Amino acid sequence: MPIVAHNDLPAFEKLRQEGILILDEKRAMNQHIRELHIGLLNMMPDAALKATELQFFRLIGDSNPIAQFFVHPFTLDILPRGEKAQAHIDQYYETFEQIREQGLDALIITGANVKGPDLSNQIFWEPLKEVADWAYKNVTSTLCSCLATHALMEFRYGQKRHAQEAKKWGVFNHQVSQQKHPLTVDINSHFDVPHSRWNAVYPEQFKQAGLRILVTEEDDSCVHLATSEDGIRTVFFQGHPEYDTISLLKEFKREVYLFIAGELDSFPPFPENYFGLFEQAIMNEYRYYLIKAMQSGQDLPEFPELKIVSYLSNSWCDTADAVVGNWIGLIYQLTHIERDKPFMDHIDIENPLGLE
């Protein structure tokens, strides 16, 4: 929550120059604090549907202990669902028509299951465009996660993602490149982010689109966090700061089972910078006995998840909470008291944050 400059104390101006959000007294008196309504467009496949809900709900809830949030999950009707997942959606999710009628202050768009390299051929393409275009006109800010970032970069800015030679998979160190932007002003200057993707939109593409790059990998080879040119109306993640500590372990386990089923030619590599020496030793032992059992036709050893799960480290969630907390704080400063209007009347929608 911001500080109110209720007198001419020089410290207020000094903090403003550092990028800290300081409200003048007139603006503070006109600001009406209410609950925030945040939409979650969950496009993940059935197996990850509920886990994705938990990850983003947790990220929102951890970001601010004072504010009150109504999180409204919805999905795209065109996505195929199994019986259990559809029953869950029917019982707990809202429809896009309901979302559009009632309005949102903020929107989060998840990734999705993709078949083939071309995003524009995916069944979710046109419905996703409809949601994103509506949100840009009617929602204060939209946060895109990984594949959603790739989709918006293509259909809004004409920047297609590129296939990588190898999957970017693991936990990677990043650096803040714009320390005075309100989303990054008070977070760690270096921090980790999980990634799990075969494709990338490169820094040059973000620059060509006129976007603001806020966080990159230390060698500047990868953008993790960027915003639309106005600084807030669209926020792009290429990584997965919402991931739980065990998320990469679950992905690795699925890869191992694909190897067992013959769908992979070799035992999968470890996610980079994720397993410590102890966990690697356990997994190397498991790999040895698994391959031996597969070759001899013996019973397969159990995947050693329980042996290592308590040793896994999480080096990203505190900064993820800080970034999302800043995002939500900015939405509070900008959004209209009426839920179906994106900005307060005096806000310049082309530059809501007054950035240079």
C-alpha positions in Angstrom: 0.0 0.0 0.0 1.3 3.5 -0.8 2.4 6.3 1.5 0.4 9.5 1.5 2.4 12.7 1.2 0.3 14.8 3.7 2.9 17.6 4.0 6.1 18.8 2.3 8.5 16.5 4.0 11.5 16.2 1.6 11.6 12.4 2.1 8.4 12.1 0.1 9.9 13.6 -3.1 13.1 11.6 -2.6 11.1 8.4 -2.5 9.2 9.5 -5.6 12.5 9.9 -7.5 13.4 6.3 -6.4 10.2 5.1 -8.0 8.3 4.5 -4.8 4.6 5.1 -5.1 3.7 8.2 -3.1 0.1 9.6 -3.3 -0.6 13.3 -2.8 -3.3 14.0 -0.3 -6.0 15.0 -2.8 -5.6 11.8 -4.7 -5.6 9.7 -1.5 -8.9 11.4 -0.3 -10.5 10.6 -3.6 -9.4 6.9 -3.6 -12.1 4.5 -2.6 -10.7 1.2 -1.3 -12.9 -1.7 -2.2 -12.6 -5.4 -3.0 -10.8 -6.3 -6.2 -12.3 -8.7 -8.8 -9.7 -10.7 -10.6 -10.5 -13.1 -13.4 -8.5 -16.3 -14.0 -8.8 -17.6 -17.6 -7.7 -21.2 -17.0 -6.9 -22.9 -20.3 -4.8 -25.7 -18.8 -5.6 -29.3 -19.7 -7.6 -31.4 -17.3 -4.7 -32.9 -15.4 -3.4 -29.5 -14.5 -6.7 -27.6 -14.2 -7.0 -27.7 -10.4 -3.3 -27.4 -9.7 -3.2 -24.2 -11.8 -6.1 -22.8 -9.8 -4.3 -23.4 -6.6 -1.0 -21.9 -7.8 -2.6 -18.6 -9.0 -5.0 -18.3 -6.1 -2.1 -18.8 -3.7 0.0 -16.2 -5.5 -2.8 -13.7 -5.3 -3.6 -14.5 -1.7 0.0 -14.3 -0.6 0.6 -10.9 -2.3 -1.4 -8.7 0.1 -2.7 -9.6 3.6 -5.0 -6.6 3.8 -6.9 -6.3 0.5 -9.9 -8.5 -0.3 -10.0 -10.4 -3.6 -12.7 -12.1 -5.4 -11.1 -14.5 -7.9 -13.4 -15.5 -10.8 -12.2 -18.6 -12.7 -13.5 -19.3 -16.2 -12.3 -21.2 -19.2 -13.0 -21.4 -23.0 -15.9 -23.6 -23.9 -14.1 -24.8 -27.1 -11.4 -26.6 -25.1 -12.1 -30.4 -24.9 -12.7 -31.6 -21.3 -13.2 -35.0 -19.7 -16.2 -35.8 -17.6 -14.6 -34.9 -14.2 -13.0 -31.7 -15.3 -16.2 -30.5 -17.0 -18.2 -31.3 -13.9 -15.7 -29.2 -11.9 -16.0 -26.3 -14.3 -19.8 -26.5 -14.4 -20.0 -26.4 -10.6 -17.3 -23.8 -9.8 -16.5 -21.7 -12.9 -18.2 -18.7 -14.3 -18.9 -18.2 -18.0 -17.2 -15.5 -20.1 -20.6 -14.0 -20.7 -21.0 -13.6 -16.9 -17.5 -12.2 -16.6 -18.1 -9.7 -19.4 -21.4 -8.6 -17.9 -20.2 -8.0 -14.4 -16.7 -6.7 -15.2 -13.2 -7.3 -13.8 -10.5 -5.1 -12.3 -7.7 -7.5 -13.4 -7.3 -10.7 -15.5 -4.8 -13.5 -15.4 -4.5 -15.7 -18.5 -2.8 -19.1 -18.1 -1.0 -21.3 -20.6 -2.7 -24.1 -22.6 -2.0 -27.4 -24.2 -0.7 -26.9 -27.7 -0.7 -29.3 -30.6 1.8 -28.4 -33.4 4.1 -25.3 -33.7 1.6 -22.8 -35.0 -0.4 -21.0 -32.3 -2.8 -19.5 -34.8 -4.0 -23.0 -35.7 -4.9 -23.9 -32.1 -8.6 -24.3 -31.3 -8.4 -21.7 -28.5 -6.9 -19.0 -30.8 -10.0 -17.0 -31.8 -11.8 -17.3 -28.4 -8.6 -16.2 -26.6 -8.3 -13.2 -28.9 -11.9 -12.3 -28.0 -11.2 -12.4 -24.3 -7.9 -10.5 -24.6 -9.4 -7.8 -26.8 -12.3 -7.3 -24.4 -9.9 -7.1 -21.5 -7.7 -4.5 -23.1 -10.7 -2.2 -23.4 -12.5 -3.0 -20.2 -10.0 -4.3 -17.6 -7.3 -2.3 -15.8 -4.5 -4.8 -16.3 -4.1 -8.3 -17.8 -1.3 -10.6 -16.7 -0.2 -13.3 -19.2 1.6 -16.5 -18.3 4.1 -18.1 -20.6 2.0 -19.4 -23.6 -0.5 -16.6 -23.2 2.4 -14.2 -23.5 3.4 -15.9 -26.8 -0.1 -15.8 -28.1 -0.6 -12.1 -27.3 2.8 -11.2 -28.7 1.8 -12.8 -32.0 -1.8 -11.5 -32.5 -1.4 -8.1 -31.0 2.2 -7.2 -31.9 3.0 -9.6 -34.9 5.9 -11.2 -33.0 5.9 -15.0 -33.4 7.6 -17.3 -30.9 10.6 -19.3 -32.0 11.3 -23.0 -31.4 14.5 -23.6 -29.3 17.0 -26.4 -29.9 16.4 -27.7 -26.4 13.6 -27.2 -23.8 14.3 -24.4 -21.4 13.5 -26.3 -18.2 14.6 -25.6 -14.7 15.2 -22.7 -12.3 17.2 -19.8 -13.7 18.7 -16.6 -12.3 17.3 -13.3 -13.5 18.1 -9.6 -13.1 15.9 -6.5 -12.9 16.7 -4.2 -15.9 14.2 -1.4 -14.9 14.6 -0.9 -11.2 12.4 2.2 -11.1 9.3 0.7 -12.7 6.5 0.4 -10.1 6.3 -3.4 -10.7 10.0 -4.0 -9.8 11.0 -1.0 -7.7 11.3 -2.8 -4.4 12.0 -6.4 -5.4 15.3 -8.3 -5.3 17.6 -7.1 -8.0 18.6 -10.7 -8.7 16.2 -13.7 -8.3 15.2 -17.1 -9.6 12.3 -18.0 -11.9 11.2 -21.5 -13.1 10.9 -22.0 -16.8 9.4 -24.9 -18.7 9.0 -24.3 -22.5 10.2 -25.3 -25.9 9.6 -21.9 -27.5 10.7 -18.3 -26.8 10.0 -14.7 -27.8 13.4 -13.0 -27.8 14.4 -9.7 -26.3 14.7 -8.1 -29.7 11.1 -8.9 -30.4 9.9 -7.2 -27.3 11.9 -4.2 -28.3 10.6 -4.2 -31.8 7.1 -4.2 -30.4 7.9 -1.1 -28.3 7.3 -3.0 -25.0 9.0 -2.3 -21.7 11.4 -5.1 -20.6 11.7 -5.2 -16.8 13.4 -8.5 -16.0 15.8 -10.7 -18.1 18.1 -13.5 -17.5 21.6 -12.4 -16.3 23.0 -12.8 -19.8 20.0 -10.9 -21.4 19.2 -13.9 -23.5 15.6 -14.3 -22.2 12.9 -11.9 -21.1 10.9 -13.0 -18.1 8.9 -9.9 -17.3 7.7 -7.1 -19.6 4.8 -4.8 -20.0 2.9 -3.1 -22.8 4.2 0.3 -23.8 1.9 2.1 -21.3 3.6 0.2 -18.4 0.7 -1.7 -16.9 -2.3 -2.6 -19.1 -0.7 -5.8 -20.2 2.0 -7.7 -18.2 3.9 -10.5 -19.7 5.5 -13.5 -17.9 7.6 -15.9 -19.9 8.6 -17.9 -16.8 6.4 -19.6 -14.2 6.7 -17.7 -10.9 3.4 -19.3 -9.9 5.0 -22.8 -9.7 4.9 -24.7 -6.5 8.1 -26.2 -5.1 7.1 -29.6 -6.5 5.9 -28.4 -9.9 9.1 -29.2 -11.8 9.3 -32.5 -9.9 5.9 -33.5 -11.2 6.9 -32.5 -14.7 10.0 -34.6 -14.4 8.0 -37.5 -13.2 5.7 -37.3 -16.2 8.8 -37.3 -18.5 10.1 -40.4 -16.8 6.8 -42.2 -17.3 6.9 -41.2 -21.0 10.3 -42.8 -21.2 9.0 -46.0 -19.5 6.1 -46.1 -22.0 8.6 -45.9 -24.9 7.6 -42.4 -26.0 11.0 -41.0 -25.2 14.2 -42.5 -26.5 16.3 -41.8 -23.3 15.8 -41.1 -19.6 15.0 -37.4 -19.4 17.6 -34.8 -18.2 17.2 -33.2 -14.8 15.6 -29.7 -14.7 18.5 -27.3 -14.6 19.5 -25.9 -11.2 16.6 -27.6 -9.4 17.9 -30.8 -7.9 20.6 -30.5 -5.2 23.4 -33.1 -4.9 21.4 -35.3 -2.7 18.4 -35.3 -5.0 20.6 -36.0 -8.0 22.2 -38.9 -6.3 18.8 -40.4 -5.5 17.6 -39.9 -9.0 20.8 -41.3 -10.6 20.4 -44.4 -8.4 16.7 -44.7 -9.5 17.7 -44.3 -13.2 20.3 -47.1 -12.9 17.8 -49.6 -11.4 14.9 -48.5 -13.6 16.9 -49.1 -16.8 18.2 -52.3 -15.5 14.7 -53.5 -14.6 13.4 -52.4 -18.0 16.1 -54.4 -19.8 15.6 -57.5 -17.7 11.8 -57.5 -17.6 11.8 -57.2 -13.8 9.4 -55.1 -11.7 10.1 -51.4 -12.0 11.3 -49.5 -9.0 9.0 -46.8 -7.5 9.7 -43.2 -8.5 11.5 -41.8 -5.5 9.3 -38.7 -5.1 8.8 -39.1 -1.4 12.5 -39.5 -0.7 13.4 -36.1 -2.1 10.4 -33.9 -1.9 11.3 -32.5 1.5 14.8 -31.6 0.3 13.6 -29.4 -2.7 14.3 -25.7 -2.4 12.1 -22.8 -3.5 14.1 -19.7 -4.5 11.4 -17.8 -6.4 8.2 -17.5 -4.5 9.1 -14.5 -2.3 9.9 -12.4 -5.3 6.9 -13.7 -7.2 4.7 -12.6 -4.3 6.4 -9.1 -4.4 5.8 -8.6 -8.1 2.2 -9.7 -8.0 1.7 -7.6 -4.8 3.0 -4.6 -6.7 0.8 -5.4 -9.7 -2.3 -5.6 -7.5 -1.3 -2.4 -5.6 -1.1 -0.5 -8.9 -4.5 -1.8 -9.9 -5.9 -0.4 -6.7 -4.4 3.0 -7.5 -5.9 3.0 -11.1 -9.1 1.1 -11.2 -12.5 2.8 -11.1 -14.8 2.5 -8.1 -17.3 1.0 -10.5 -16.3 -2.6 -11.3 -17.1 -2.4 -15.0 -14.9 0.6 -15.7 -11.1 0.1 -16.0 -9.7 3.5 -14.8 -10.6 6.4 -12.6 -11.8 9.4 -14.5 -8.6 11.4 -14.2 -6.2 8.6 -15.3 -4.5 9.0 -18.7 -5.1 5.6 -20.2 -2.2 5.9 -22.6 0.2 6.4 -19.7 -1.7 5.4 -16.5 1.5 5.3 -14.3 2.8 8.6 -15.6 6.0 7.0 -16.8 8.7 8.7 -18.8 
